[in-house]
Amino acid sequence: MSAKTKRATIYMDPELHRVLRLKAAEVERSISDLVNDAVRQSLFEDAEDLAEFELRTAEASLEFEEVLKDLKARGKL
């Protein structure tokens, strides 16, 4: 552990904790490392989603009723 790490208490479902312990042993890493990686990945995915939303803000919006009408006209509904 580096001096920059922060300690946190989290509460986990017992079965999730058991599986996480087994995974940590299997890959020879600590539970902290696995949890940090999972949280980092989740935050990265959120950042990707937000960036994609930002790119799409200039797109024209479609009214739900118009989409339904179009799908019906093309025989998709």
mmCIF file as gemmi writes it, N, C-alpha and C atoms, coordinates in Angstrom:
data_model
loop_
_atom_site.group_PDB
_atom_site.id
_atom_site.type_symbol
_atom_site.label_atom_id
_atom_site.label_alt_id
_atom_site.label_comp_id
_atom_site.label_asym_id
_atom_site.label_entity_id
_atom_site.label_seq_id
_atom_site.pdbx_PDB_ins_code
_atom_site.Cartn_x
_atom_site.Cartn_y
_atom_site.Cartn_z
_atom_site.occupancy
_atom_site.B_iso_or_equiv
_atom_site.pdbx_formal_charge
_atom_site.auth_seq_id
_atom_site.auth_asym_id
_atom_site.pdbx_PDB_model_num
ATOM 1 N N . MET Axp A 1 ? 0.834 -1.182 0 1 0 ? 1 A 1
ATOM 2 C CA . MET Axp A 1 ? 0 0 0 1 0 ? 1 A 1
ATOM 3 C C . MET Axp A 1 ? 0.879 1.245 0 1 0 ? 1 A 1
ATOM 4 N N . SER Axp A 2 ? 0.525 2.199 -0.855 1 0 ? 2 A 1
ATOM 5 C CA . SER Axp A 2 ? 1.299 3.431 -0.888 1 0 ? 2 A 1
ATOM 6 C C . SER Axp A 2 ? 0.766 4.413 0.148 1 0 ? 2 A 1
ATOM 7 N N . ALA Axp A 3 ? 1.536 5.45 0.402 1 0 ? 3 A 1
ATOM 8 C CA . ALA Axp A 3 ? 1.129 6.46 1.374 1 0 ? 3 A 1
ATOM 9 C C . ALA Axp A 3 ? -0.078 7.251 0.871 1 0 ? 3 A 1
ATOM 10 N N . LYS Axp A 4 ? -0.355 7.192 -0.433 1 0 ? 4 A 1
ATOM 11 C CA . LYS Axp A 4 ? -1.466 7.945 -1.009 1 0 ? 4 A 1
ATOM 12 C C . LYS Axp A 4 ? -2.791 7.182 -0.964 1 0 ? 4 A 1
ATOM 13 N N . THR Axp A 5 ? -2.77 5.944 -0.536 1 0 ? 5 A 1
ATOM 14 C CA . THR Axp A 5 ? -4.024 5.192 -0.494 1 0 ? 5 A 1
ATOM 15 C C . THR Axp A 5 ? -4.874 5.663 0.681 1 0 ? 5 A 1
ATOM 16 N N . LYS Axp A 6 ? -6.177 5.548 0.505 1 0 ? 6 A 1
ATOM 17 C CA . LYS Axp A 6 ? -7.125 5.909 1.548 1 0 ? 6 A 1
ATOM 18 C C . LYS Axp A 6 ? -7.868 4.664 1.983 1 0 ? 6 A 1
ATOM 19 N N . ARG Axp A 7 ? -8.125 4.578 3.231 1 0 ? 7 A 1
ATOM 20 C CA . ARG Axp A 7 ? -8.847 3.441 3.789 1 0 ? 7 A 1
ATOM 21 C C . ARG Axp A 7 ? -10.341 3.756 3.775 1 0 ? 7 A 1
ATOM 22 N N . ALA Axp A 8 ? -11.138 2.748 3.422 1 0 ? 8 A 1
ATOM 23 C CA . ALA Axp A 8 ? -12.593 2.909 3.414 1 0 ? 8 A 1
ATOM 24 C C . ALA Axp A 8 ? -13.215 1.623 3.925 1 0 ? 8 A 1
ATOM 25 N N . THR Axp A 9 ? -14.309 1.767 4.601 1 0 ? 9 A 1
ATOM 26 C CA . THR Axp A 9 ? -15.061 0.604 5.051 1 0 ? 9 A 1
ATOM 27 C C . THR Axp A 9 ? -16.257 0.45 4.131 1 0 ? 9 A 1
ATOM 28 N N . ILE Axp A 10 ? -16.404 -0.727 3.563 1 0 ? 10 A 1
ATOM 29 C CA . ILE Axp A 10 ? -17.565 -1.008 2.735 1 0 ? 10 A 1
ATOM 30 C C . ILE Axp A 10 ? -18.239 -2.267 3.266 1 0 ? 10 A 1
ATOM 31 N N . TYR Axp A 11 ? -19.507 -2.37 3.022 1 0 ? 11 A 1
ATOM 32 C CA . TYR Axp A 11 ? -20.262 -3.536 3.459 1 0 ? 11 A 1
ATOM 33 C C . TYR Axp A 11 ? -20.707 -4.291 2.219 1 0 ? 11 A 1
ATOM 34 N N . MET Axp A 12 ? -20.391 -5.578 2.179 1 0 ? 12 A 1
ATOM 35 C CA . MET Axp A 12 ? -20.679 -6.383 1.01 1 0 ? 12 A 1
ATOM 36 C C . MET Axp A 12 ? -21.599 -7.531 1.364 1 0 ? 12 A 1
ATOM 37 N N . ASP Axp A 13 ? -22.347 -7.933 0.378 1 0 ? 13 A 1
ATOM 38 C CA . ASP Axp A 13 ? -23.129 -9.153 0.497 1 0 ? 13 A 1
ATOM 39 C C . ASP Axp A 13 ? -22.144 -10.288 0.801 1 0 ? 13 A 1
ATOM 40 N N . PRO Axp A 14 ? -22.433 -11.146 1.76 1 0 ? 14 A 1
ATOM 41 C CA . PRO Axp A 14 ? -21.493 -12.209 2.14 1 0 ? 14 A 1
ATOM 42 C C . PRO Axp A 14 ? -21.088 -13.113 0.964 1 0 ? 14 A 1
ATOM 43 N N . GLU Axp A 15 ? -22.03 -13.435 0.105 1 0 ? 15 A 1
ATOM 44 C CA . GLU Axp A 15 ? -21.708 -14.295 -1.037 1 0 ? 15 A 1
ATOM 45 C C . GLU Axp A 15 ? -20.782 -13.574 -2.016 1 0 ? 15 A 1
ATOM 46 N N . LEU Axp A 16 ? -21.016 -12.305 -2.241 1 0 ? 16 A 1
ATOM 47 C CA . LEU Axp A 16 ? -20.145 -11.514 -3.104 1 0 ? 16 A 1
ATOM 48 C C . LEU Axp A 16 ? -18.738 -11.444 -2.517 1 0 ? 16 A 1
ATOM 49 N N . HIS Axp A 17 ? -18.655 -11.253 -1.211 1 0 ? 17 A 1
ATOM 50 C CA . HIS Axp A 17 ? -17.352 -11.196 -0.549 1 0 ? 17 A 1
ATOM 51 C C . HIS Axp A 17 ? -16.619 -12.533 -0.683 1 0 ? 17 A 1
ATOM 52 N N . ARG Axp A 18 ? -17.341 -13.628 -0.523 1 0 ? 18 A 1
ATOM 53 C CA . ARG Axp A 18 ? -16.728 -14.956 -0.647 1 0 ? 18 A 1
ATOM 54 C C . ARG Axp A 18 ? -16.167 -15.166 -2.051 1 0 ? 18 A 1
ATOM 55 N N . VAL Axp A 19 ? -16.959 -14.81 -3.049 1 0 ? 19 A 1
ATOM 56 C CA . VAL Axp A 19 ? -16.506 -14.978 -4.434 1 0 ? 19 A 1
ATOM 57 C C . VAL Axp A 19 ? -15.325 -14.058 -4.728 1 0 ? 19 A 1
ATOM 58 N N . LEU Axp A 20 ? -15.363 -12.853 -4.197 1 0 ? 20 A 1
ATOM 59 C CA . LEU Axp A 20 ? -14.263 -11.908 -4.398 1 0 ? 20 A 1
ATOM 60 C C . LEU Axp A 20 ? -12.98 -12.425 -3.754 1 0 ? 20 A 1
ATOM 61 N N . ARG Axp A 21 ? -13.095 -13.004 -2.552 1 0 ? 21 A 1
ATOM 62 C CA . ARG Axp A 21 ? -11.915 -13.601 -1.896 1 0 ? 21 A 1
ATOM 63 C C . ARG Axp A 21 ? -11.325 -14.712 -2.749 1 0 ? 21 A 1
ATOM 64 N N . LEU Axp A 22 ? -12.198 -15.57 -3.298 1 0 ? 22 A 1
ATOM 65 C CA . LEU Axp A 22 ? -11.738 -16.665 -4.149 1 0 ? 22 A 1
ATOM 66 C C . LEU Axp A 22 ? -11.066 -16.134 -5.411 1 0 ? 22 A 1
ATOM 67 N N . LYS Axp A 23 ? -11.656 -15.121 -6.022 1 0 ? 23 A 1
ATOM 68 C CA . LYS Axp A 23 ? -11.084 -14.514 -7.223 1 0 ? 23 A 1
ATOM 69 C C . LYS Axp A 23 ? -9.721 -13.904 -6.914 1 0 ? 23 A 1
ATOM 70 N N . ALA Axp A 24 ? -9.616 -13.217 -5.794 1 0 ? 24 A 1
ATOM 71 C CA . ALA Axp A 24 ? -8.342 -12.603 -5.404 1 0 ? 24 A 1
ATOM 72 C C . ALA Axp A 24 ? -7.261 -13.66 -5.231 1 0 ? 24 A 1
ATOM 73 N N . ALA Axp A 25 ? -7.615 -14.757 -4.607 1 0 ? 25 A 1
ATOM 74 C CA . ALA Axp A 25 ? -6.64 -15.837 -4.425 1 0 ? 25 A 1
ATOM 75 C C . ALA Axp A 25 ? -6.26 -16.456 -5.764 1 0 ? 25 A 1
ATOM 76 N N . GLU Axp A 26 ? -7.246 -16.629 -6.629 1 0 ? 26 A 1
ATOM 77 C CA . GLU Axp A 26 ? -7.004 -17.25 -7.933 1 0 ? 26 A 1
ATOM 78 C C . GLU Axp A 26 ? -6.049 -16.426 -8.792 1 0 ? 26 A 1
ATOM 79 N N . VAL Axp A 27 ? -6.216 -15.116 -8.779 1 0 ? 27 A 1
ATOM 80 C CA . VAL Axp A 27 ? -5.385 -14.252 -9.625 1 0 ? 27 A 1
ATOM 81 C C . VAL Axp A 27 ? -4.208 -13.652 -8.858 1 0 ? 27 A 1
ATOM 82 N N . GLU Axp A 28 ? -4.068 -14.061 -7.597 1 0 ? 28 A 1
ATOM 83 C CA . GLU Axp A 28 ? -2.962 -13.611 -6.743 1 0 ? 28 A 1
ATOM 84 C C . GLU Axp A 28 ? -2.879 -12.089 -6.648 1 0 ? 28 A 1
ATOM 85 N N . ARG Axp A 29 ? -4.032 -11.488 -6.382 1 0 ? 29 A 1
ATOM 86 C CA . ARG Axp A 29 ? -4.118 -10.046 -6.169 1 0 ? 29 A 1
ATOM 87 C C . ARG Axp A 29 ? -4.944 -9.82 -4.914 1 0 ? 29 A 1
ATOM 88 N N . SER Axp A 30 ? -4.861 -8.63 -4.381 1 0 ? 30 A 1
ATOM 89 C CA . SER Axp A 30 ? -5.641 -8.333 -3.173 1 0 ? 30 A 1
ATOM 90 C C . SER Axp A 30 ? -7.08 -7.974 -3.546 1 0 ? 30 A 1
ATOM 91 N N . ILE Axp A 31 ? -7.964 -8.132 -2.567 1 0 ? 31 A 1
ATOM 92 C CA . ILE Axp A 31 ? -9.343 -7.713 -2.753 1 0 ? 31 A 1
ATOM 93 C C . ILE Axp A 31 ? -9.374 -6.214 -3.056 1 0 ? 31 A 1
ATOM 94 N N . SER Axp A 32 ? -8.549 -5.445 -2.377 1 0 ? 32 A 1
ATOM 95 C CA . SER Axp A 32 ? -8.496 -4 -2.625 1 0 ? 32 A 1
ATOM 96 C C . SER Axp A 32 ? -8.16 -3.7 -4.076 1 0 ? 32 A 1
ATOM 97 N N . ASP Axp A 33 ? -7.18 -4.408 -4.629 1 0 ? 33 A 1
ATOM 98 C CA . ASP Axp A 33 ? -6.822 -4.203 -6.037 1 0 ? 33 A 1
ATOM 99 C C . ASP Axp A 33 ? -7.998 -4.499 -6.956 1 0 ? 33 A 1
ATOM 100 N N . LEU Axp A 34 ? -8.683 -5.608 -6.706 1 0 ? 34 A 1
ATOM 101 C CA . LEU Axp A 34 ? -9.814 -5.98 -7.544 1 0 ? 34 A 1
ATOM 102 C C . LEU Axp A 34 ? -10.945 -4.96 -7.441 1 0 ? 34 A 1
ATOM 103 N N . VAL Axp A 35 ? -11.234 -4.517 -6.231 1 0 ? 35 A 1
ATOM 104 C CA . VAL Axp A 35 ? -12.303 -3.528 -6.041 1 0 ? 35 A 1
ATOM 105 C C . VAL Axp A 35 ? -11.917 -2.198 -6.693 1 0 ? 35 A 1
ATOM 106 N N . ASN Axp A 36 ? -10.671 -1.769 -6.505 1 0 ? 36 A 1
ATOM 107 C CA . ASN Axp A 36 ? -10.208 -0.528 -7.138 1 0 ? 36 A 1
ATOM 108 C C . ASN Axp A 36 ? -10.342 -0.61 -8.652 1 0 ? 36 A 1
ATOM 109 N N . ASP Axp A 37 ? -9.935 -1.737 -9.244 1 0 ? 37 A 1
ATOM 110 C CA . ASP Axp A 37 ? -10.042 -1.907 -10.691 1 0 ? 37 A 1
ATOM 111 C C . ASP Axp A 37 ? -11.497 -1.867 -11.147 1 0 ? 37 A 1
ATOM 112 N N . ALA Axp A 38 ? -12.387 -2.52 -10.403 1 0 ? 38 A 1
ATOM 113 C CA . ALA Axp A 38 ? -13.802 -2.548 -10.769 1 0 ? 38 A 1
ATOM 114 C C . ALA Axp A 38 ? -14.417 -1.148 -10.689 1 0 ? 38 A 1
ATOM 115 N N . VAL Axp A 39 ? -14.096 -0.409 -9.645 1 0 ? 39 A 1
ATOM 116 C CA . VAL Axp A 39 ? -14.627 0.951 -9.497 1 0 ? 39 A 1
ATOM 117 C C . VAL Axp A 39 ? -14.058 1.847 -10.589 1 0 ? 39 A 1
ATOM 118 N N . ARG Axp A 40 ? -12.77 1.731 -10.842 1 0 ? 40 A 1
ATOM 119 C CA . ARG Axp A 40 ? -12.124 2.519 -11.895 1 0 ? 40 A 1
ATOM 120 C C . ARG Axp A 40 ? -12.79 2.243 -13.246 1 0 ? 40 A 1
ATOM 121 N N . GLN Axp A 41 ? -13.029 0.968 -13.559 1 0 ? 41 A 1
ATOM 122 C CA . GLN Axp A 41 ? -13.663 0.594 -14.819 1 0 ? 41 A 1
ATOM 123 C C . GLN Axp A 41 ? -15.08 1.164 -14.906 1 0 ? 41 A 1
ATOM 124 N N . SER Axp A 42 ? -15.813 1.083 -13.817 1 0 ? 42 A 1
ATOM 125 C CA . SER Axp A 42 ? -17.172 1.617 -13.8 1 0 ? 42 A 1
ATOM 126 C C . SER Axp A 42 ? -17.169 3.128 -14.053 1 0 ? 42 A 1
ATOM 127 N N . LEU Axp A 43 ? -16.262 3.846 -13.412 1 0 ? 43 A 1
ATOM 128 C CA . LEU Axp A 43 ? -16.174 5.294 -13.6 1 0 ? 43 A 1
ATOM 129 C C . LEU Axp A 43 ? -15.735 5.641 -15.019 1 0 ? 43 A 1
ATOM 130 N N . PHE Axp A 44 ? -14.826 4.838 -15.584 1 0 ? 44 A 1
ATOM 131 C CA . PHE Axp A 44 ? -14.379 5.044 -16.953 1 0 ? 44 A 1
ATOM 132 C C . PHE Axp A 44 ? -15.551 4.876 -17.922 1 0 ? 44 A 1
ATOM 133 N N . GLU Axp A 45 ? -16.375 3.852 -17.704 1 0 ? 45 A 1
ATOM 134 C CA . GLU Axp A 45 ? -17.545 3.632 -18.55 1 0 ? 45 A 1
ATOM 135 C C . GLU Axp A 45 ? -18.52 4.8 -18.434 1 0 ? 45 A 1
ATOM 136 N N . ASP Axp A 46 ? -18.693 5.311 -17.216 1 0 ? 46 A 1
ATOM 137 C CA . ASP Axp A 46 ? -19.557 6.482 -17.032 1 0 ? 46 A 1
ATOM 138 C C . ASP Axp A 46 ? -19.009 7.673 -17.818 1 0 ? 46 A 1
ATOM 139 N N . ALA Axp A 47 ? -17.698 7.884 -17.758 1 0 ? 47 A 1
ATOM 140 C CA . ALA Axp A 47 ? -17.075 8.998 -18.476 1 0 ? 47 A 1
ATOM 141 C C . ALA Axp A 47 ? -17.257 8.834 -19.983 1 0 ? 47 A 1
ATOM 142 N N . GLU Axp A 48 ? -17.13 7.601 -20.481 1 0 ? 48 A 1
ATOM 143 C CA . GLU Axp A 48 ? -17.362 7.351 -21.911 1 0 ? 48 A 1
ATOM 144 C C . GLU Axp A 48 ? -18.8 7.682 -22.29 1 0 ? 48 A 1
ATOM 145 N N . ASP Axp A 49 ? -19.745 7.253 -21.456 1 0 ? 49 A 1
ATOM 146 C CA . ASP Axp A 49 ? -21.16 7.532 -21.717 1 0 ? 49 A 1
ATOM 147 C C . ASP Axp A 49 ? -21.413 9.036 -21.76 1 0 ? 49 A 1
ATOM 148 N N . LEU Axp A 50 ? -20.87 9.756 -20.785 1 0 ? 50 A 1
ATOM 149 C CA . LEU Axp A 50 ? -21.068 11.203 -20.743 1 0 ? 50 A 1
ATOM 150 C C . LEU Axp A 50 ? -20.46 11.883 -21.97 1 0 ? 50 A 1
ATOM 151 N N . ALA Axp A 51 ? -19.296 11.416 -22.404 1 0 ? 51 A 1
ATOM 152 C CA . ALA Axp A 51 ? -18.667 11.98 -23.598 1 0 ? 51 A 1
ATOM 153 C C . ALA Axp A 51 ? -19.533 11.724 -24.828 1 0 ? 51 A 1
ATOM 154 N N . GLU Axp A 52 ? -20.095 10.533 -24.925 1 0 ? 52 A 1
ATOM 155 C CA . GLU Axp A 52 ? -20.978 10.21 -26.055 1 0 ? 52 A 1
ATOM 156 C C . GLU Axp A 52 ? -22.236 11.071 -26.028 1 0 ? 52 A 1
ATOM 157 N N . PHE Axp A 53 ? -22.818 11.249 -24.848 1 0 ? 53 A 1
ATOM 158 C CA . PHE Axp A 53 ? -23.988 12.126 -24.733 1 0 ? 53 A 1
ATOM 159 C C . PHE Axp A 53 ? -23.641 13.538 -25.2 1 0 ? 53 A 1
ATOM 160 N N . GLU Axp A 54 ? -22.479 14.015 -24.814 1 0 ? 54 A 1
ATOM 161 C CA . GLU Axp A 54 ? -22.035 15.357 -25.19 1 0 ? 54 A 1
ATOM 162 C C . GLU Axp A 54 ? -21.918 15.473 -26.704 1 0 ? 54 A 1
ATOM 163 N N . LEU Axp A 55 ? -21.368 14.442 -27.353 1 0 ? 55 A 1
ATOM 164 C CA . LEU Axp A 55 ? -21.233 14.453 -28.809 1 0 ? 55 A 1
ATOM 165 C C . LEU Axp A 55 ? -22.591 14.487 -29.502 1 0 ? 55 A 1
ATOM 166 N N . ARG Axp A 56 ? -23.578 13.891 -28.867 1 0 ? 56 A 1
ATOM 167 C CA . ARG Axp A 56 ? -24.883 13.764 -29.508 1 0 ? 56 A 1
ATOM 168 C C . ARG Axp A 56 ? -25.838 14.909 -29.194 1 0 ? 56 A 1
ATOM 169 N N . THR Axp A 57 ? -25.408 15.883 -28.418 1 0 ? 57 A 1
ATOM 170 C CA . THR Axp A 57 ? -26.314 16.973 -28.054 1 0 ? 57 A 1
ATOM 171 C C . THR Axp A 57 ? -26.739 17.799 -29.262 1 0 ? 57 A 1
ATOM 172 N N . ALA Axp A 58 ? -25.927 17.819 -30.314 1 0 ? 58 A 1
ATOM 173 C CA . ALA Axp A 58 ? -26.267 18.594 -31.503 1 0 ? 58 A 1
ATOM 174 C C . ALA Axp A 58 ? -27.228 17.842 -32.429 1 0 ? 58 A 1
ATOM 175 N N . GLU Axp A 59 ? -27.459 16.562 -32.171 1 0 ? 59 A 1
ATOM 176 C CA . GLU Axp A 59 ? -28.367 15.789 -33.014 1 0 ? 59 A 1
ATOM 177 C C . GLU Axp A 59 ? -29.807 16.258 -32.821 1 0 ? 59 A 1
ATOM 178 N N . ALA Axp A 60 ? -30.536 16.158 -33.897 1 0 ? 60 A 1
ATOM 179 C CA . ALA Axp A 60 ? -31.954 16.506 -33.813 1 0 ? 60 A 1
ATOM 180 C C . ALA Axp A 60 ? -32.663 15.484 -32.934 1 0 ? 60 A 1
ATOM 181 N N . SER Axp A 61 ? -33.61 15.953 -32.149 1 0 ? 61 A 1
ATOM 182 C CA . SER Axp A 61 ? -34.369 15.02 -31.326 1 0 ? 61 A 1
ATOM 183 C C . SER Axp A 61 ? -35.581 14.536 -32.107 1 0 ? 61 A 1
ATOM 184 N N . LEU Axp A 62 ? -35.995 13.328 -31.811 1 0 ? 62 A 1
ATOM 185 C CA . LEU Axp A 62 ? -37.143 12.731 -32.474 1 0 ? 62 A 1
ATOM 186 C C . LEU Axp A 62 ? -38.295 12.627 -31.497 1 0 ? 62 A 1
ATOM 187 N N . GLU Axp A 63 ? -39.45 13.001 -31.961 1 0 ? 63 A 1
ATOM 188 C CA . GLU Axp A 63 ? -40.638 12.86 -31.139 1 0 ? 63 A 1
ATOM 189 C C . GLU Axp A 63 ? -41.071 11.404 -31.145 1 0 ? 63 A 1
ATOM 190 N N . PHE Axp A 64 ? -41.452 10.907 -30.003 1 0 ? 64 A 1
ATOM 191 C CA . PHE Axp A 64 ? -41.839 9.499 -29.871 1 0 ? 64 A 1
ATOM 192 C C . PHE Axp A 64 ? -42.967 9.138 -30.836 1 0 ? 64 A 1
ATOM 193 N N . GLU Axp A 65 ? -43.948 10.01 -30.923 1 0 ? 65 A 1
ATOM 194 C CA . GLU Axp A 65 ? -45.093 9.74 -31.797 1 0 ? 65 A 1
ATOM 195 C C . GLU Axp A 65 ? -44.659 9.629 -33.253 1 0 ? 65 A 1
ATOM 196 N N . GLU Axp A 66 ? -43.719 10.463 -33.669 1 0 ? 66 A 1
ATOM 197 C CA . GLU Axp A 66 ? -43.223 10.425 -35.05 1 0 ? 66 A 1
ATOM 198 C C . GLU Axp A 66 ? -42.467 9.124 -35.327 1 0 ? 66 A 1
ATOM 199 N N . VAL Axp A 67 ? -41.7 8.67 -34.36 1 0 ? 67 A 1
ATOM 200 C CA . VAL Axp A 67 ? -40.979 7.411 -34.512 1 0 ? 67 A 1
ATOM 201 C C . VAL Axp A 67 ? -41.968 6.261 -34.646 1 0 ? 67 A 1
ATOM 202 N N . LEU Axp A 68 ? -42.994 6.26 -33.799 1 0 ? 68 A 1
ATOM 203 C CA . LEU Axp A 68 ? -44.032 5.225 -33.888 1 0 ? 68 A 1
ATOM 204 C C . LEU Axp A 68 ? -44.716 5.246 -35.253 1 0 ? 68 A 1
ATOM 205 N N . LYS Axp A 69 ? -45.058 6.426 -35.712 1 0 ? 69 A 1
ATOM 206 C CA . LYS Axp A 69 ? -45.734 6.573 -37.003 1 0 ? 69 A 1
ATOM 207 C C . LYS Axp A 69 ? -44.836 6.016 -38.121 1 0 ? 69 A 1
ATOM 208 N N . ASP Axp A 70 ? -43.56 6.335 -38.067 1 0 ? 70 A 1
ATOM 209 C CA . ASP Axp A 70 ? -42.612 5.858 -39.074 1 0 ? 70 A 1
ATOM 210 C C . ASP Axp A 70 ? -42.483 4.335 -39.038 1 0 ? 70 A 1
ATOM 211 N N . LEU Axp A 71 ? -42.392 3.778 -37.835 1 0 ? 71 A 1
ATOM 212 C CA . LEU Axp A 71 ? -42.279 2.313 -37.701 1 0 ? 71 A 1
ATOM 213 C C . LEU Axp A 71 ? -43.525 1.627 -38.247 1 0 ? 71 A 1
ATOM 214 N N . LYS Axp A 72 ? -44.674 2.184 -37.964 1 0 ? 72 A 1
ATOM 215 C CA . LYS Axp A 72 ? -45.926 1.618 -38.473 1 0 ? 72 A 1
ATOM 216 C C . LYS Axp A 72 ? -45.973 1.709 -39.998 1 0 ? 72 A 1
ATOM 217 N N . ALA Axp A 73 ? -45.577 2.849 -40.544 1 0 ? 73 A 1
ATOM 218 C CA . ALA Axp A 73 ? -45.595 3.042 -42.001 1 0 ? 73 A 1
ATOM 219 C C . ALA Axp A 73 ? -44.668 2.067 -42.709 1 0 ? 73 A 1
ATOM 220 N N . ARG Axp A 74 ? -43.563 1.69 -42.048 1 0 ? 74 A 1
ATOM 221 C CA . ARG Axp A 74 ? -42.617 0.761 -42.663 1 0 ? 74 A 1
ATOM 222 C C . ARG Axp A 74 ? -42.935 -0.69 -42.309 1 0 ? 74 A 1
ATOM 223 N N . GLY Axp A 75 ? -44.058 -0.899 -41.614 1 0 ? 75 A 1
ATOM 224 C CA . GLY Axp A 75 ? -44.472 -2.261 -41.283 1 0 ? 75 A 1
ATOM 225 C C . GLY Axp A 75 ? -43.66 -2.921 -40.183 1 0 ? 75 A 1
ATOM 226 N N . LYS Axp A 76 ? -42.983 -2.136 -39.401 1 0 ? 76 A 1
ATOM 227 C CA . LYS Axp A 76 ? -42.163 -2.689 -38.3 1 0 ? 76 A 1
ATOM 228 C C . LYS Axp A 76 ? -42.964 -2.879 -37.025 1 0 ? 76 A 1
ATOM 229 N N . LEU Axp A 77 ? -44.123 -2.264 -36.951 1 0 ? 77 A 1
ATOM 230 C CA . LEU Axp A 77 ? -45.016 -2.426 -35.789 1 0 ? 77 A 1
ATOM 231 C C . LEU Axp A 77 ? -46.379 -2.884 -36.242 1 0 ? 77 A 1
